[in-house]
């Protein structure tokens, strides 16, 4: 009961006080990868945004395709009403079981974790007082720790003793959000 009261108090604080926005990424959701976000005003120019995107697919093209990415971001809006252009800095993380790019047409897939750090740029346009559209792009460094497996044998193909590691600079965020201002 105590945990439920604490959770209720936290949710009430997050939603009832200050300006808050809920968002859904229409572009990724239509592709089968739902992405939900929450944004909270910190002051007239800064907001805290967090979103999550995931896959409900067990496989695609006979290979695993499961992931969950959570990305907290601090956003700066030049306009005090928090519309128009913004820039954001974020650090996110993910867990995955999928076939990385470059491994198409092979029986190999990867299972692991990564973190991402980078910047985003976006534009928020209010259609009405409560509904807005947001277009955004972002990217940065992606550092992955994973194990590689062969789908036919279930054995590791990568030859690493513990984990394989990789790092890339990539665009990894983007889309068109539909926003509901609470």
N, C-alpha and C positions, 0 to 999 in steps of 0.2 A: 504494500500500500504506500509506503514511504517513497519508493522509487516512482510509482505512478504520479504522486503529487509533485515530485521534483521534475519529472518529465513534463507534466501539465504546466507548471510554473515557467519552465524554460520555453516551451512552445508559445505560451501566452506572451512572454517577454519578446520573443522573436517576431511574432506576428502583430500584436496589438500596439506596440510602441514604435513610433517612427515610420518612415516610408519604407515599404517592402514591396518587392516584385517577385512574382513567380513566372517562370518561363519554360517553354518547351521548344526544342529545336525542331522545327517543322521539316527541315531538309533531311536530317539524319533519321528522324522518326519515320518518315515516309520510306526510307531505305531499309527499315527494319531494325534500326539501332536507336532506341528511345534515349533521349537526353533531356533531363529535367534540371532546372536551375532555380536558385534563390538569391536575391540581391537585397542587401540592407544598407540604408543610408548611414554613414558615419558622421559626415558633416555636409556642408553645402556643395563641396566639390568631390568628396571621396565616398566610395561605396565598397562594401565587401560583397563579393559574388562567389558562389560555390555551385558547381554543377557536377553531374554524374552522367555518364553515358555507358551503356552496356549492350551486350549481345545476348539474345535468347536462343540463338542458333546452336545446335549441337555440332553441326558440320555445314560446310559449304564446299562444293566440288569434292566431296569425299574426304575432306580434311577438317580438323577441329576449327571452330571459330567461336571462342568464348573469351570475353574480356569484360572488365569493369575499370573505368577510368574516373577518378575523382580529382577535380581541379579547383582549389581555392584561388581567388584572384582579388587583388586590390586594384580598384579602378579610379582613374582621375578624369573628371568631366570639367572642361573649361567653363561651361555654362552652369550657373548655380542651380538651375531647375533640373539638372541631370538628364538632359536630352541633347541630341546632336552627337558630335564626335566624342570619343573617349579613348584613352590608352590604359592598358592594364599590365601589371606584372603578376606572374603566377608561378607556383610550384605545385606540381601534381604528381600523382602516382597511379600505377595500374597493376593489375594482375591479369595474366593472359594464358591461354592455351590455343594457339593458332599457327598458321603457316605464315611466316614473315615474308615480306616482299623479297624477290630474288630467289625464292625456292619453288616458284610455280613449276608445274610439270615434274616435280620430284615427290617421293613418298615421305619427305621430311617435314616435321613441324616442331614448334618450340613451346615450352612451358616455363613460365617465369614471372618476373616482376620488373618494373622499371620506374624511374622517376623522370619527370620532365620539368624544365625550368625555361621560361621564356616570356615573351610579350605578346599582347593582343592589341588590335586596333578595331574599333567598331563604331557604329552609328545607330542611334536610337531615334526613331520617329514615332511620335504619338499620333495615332489615328483618332482617338477620342481621349477623354480624361482618364480612362481606366485601361485602355488597350493600346499597346505599342508594338512596333516591329523593330527588330534589331538585326543588322547584318554585321558579321564580324569574321576576322581572320586572325590566326595566331600561330606561333611556332617558336622553336628554340632548340635546346639540346635534349636529346632522349638518351638516357643511359640505362641499358638493359642487363639483367642478370638472368640467365635461363639455362635450361637443359634441352638439348636437341634429341628428338626421337624419330625412329623410322616407323611409319604407320603400318607397314607390312609385318615387321618382326616385333615391334614394341621395344626394341633395344635402342640404346643411345648410338647415334651416328657421329657425334661431334668429337669424341676422343678426349674431352676434358675430364679431369679427375673429379671436380666438384661442379662448378658452374662455368658456362661459357659467358663471355661478356662482349657487349658491343655498344658503341656510342655513335650517334649521328646528329646532324643538324637538319631538322625537318620542319615543314609546315604540318601541324597536327591538330589544329583547331579551326573550326569555321562553320558557318551555316547561317540560317535565318531563323531567329527566335521569334515566337509570338509571346508577348509579355502581358501579364495581367497585374495591374497595380492594385495592391490591397489597401 
